[in-house]
Amino acid sequence: SFRQSLPYGFQTAAAIRFSAKPFGGPAFDLEGNQTAGSRRDDHFSADITISRYFVVSSSIGIDLSLSGFVVRNASNDQYNDFHGGGLSFGIGAGF
């Protein structure tokens, strides 16, 4: 993961994560048939945020941020094989 200051007062933060996890039990398809003697998941996720703090007055500020993420869990067990992602917008107030 890292953080970086950008021009015009913007900040960014990002992270990437990988993991591989073996399981002691078998893997199945969605009909309940065994497909492998042991389940294995390979997990990947990444996220990034960009934000900027705006000074409104000497004692008040507003922080705006935009974030996004992706996730992928590659599994030989169909129920646990998934992917997804999302975006969010945030507003914060500082006093």
Summary of the structure (lengths in Angstrom):
residues: 95
radius of gyration: 20.3
end to end distance: 28.6
largest distance: 65.3
contacts: 232
relative contact order: 0.23
helix: 6%
strand: 69%
